[in-house]
């Protein structure tokens, strides 16, 4: 943030949810289905996993962070 401000670059801060998912087919689908069933809209998703990791990290931008966070606890 400080660097962007000093360089006069536009940026935006947002609250997101993060989840560790099993590296198996359907894991992301199950999570997104839970959100959809509660009417929580997904705006974007970023994911990452290391070579030997058992779980992927997914960062999800949603329209209601508080509701999504309660749902996924």
N, C-alpha and C positions, 0 to 999 in steps of 0.2 A: 504494500500500500504506500509506504513512504517513498519508495523508488518511483512508482508510477506518478505520485503527486509531484515529486521533484522534476520528473521529466515531462510533466504536464500531459500525461497520457490518460485517456478516458478509461475508467474501470468501474466495475460494479461488484459489490459484496452481496452475497446471498446466503441464507441459511439453507442447508441441505440435510438429507439423511444419508447415513452410510451403513452398509450392511456387509457382513462376511457371508458369502454363499458357498455351498459345496460346489466343487468343480464337476458337476454332473448335468446332463441334459435335463431341462425342465426347472432347474433351481430358480432362475430369474423369472420364468413364467409363473411359478407359484407365488413369488413375492409380489409381482405386478398384479396378479389376479386379486390378491388380498386388498391391495390399494384400490383397484377398480371397484370391487364390491362395496367399498365404503365411499365411493364417489370422489376419491382423491385422484386428481389429474397429474400425470407425469409430464414434466416439461422437457427433461433431458436426463440421460444416464451416461455415466463414464465408468469404465471397469478396468481392472488391472489384476494380474496374477503373476506370481513368480514361478520360475521353472519347477521347483520342487514343492510348491505350496499346495496344501490340500483345499484351501478356500480362496475364492476370489473376493476382492474388495470392490463393491459397487457404490458409487456416489450418485444419488438420485435427487434431482431438483423437482419438487412437487408444489402444488398450489396451496397445500396446508401442511406445513412441517410439523406442527404440534400434533395434529390428528395422526399423521403417518408415524411419528415417533411413538405415540401411545400404542398404535396398532402392532408395531413390530417389536415391542418389548417382550 
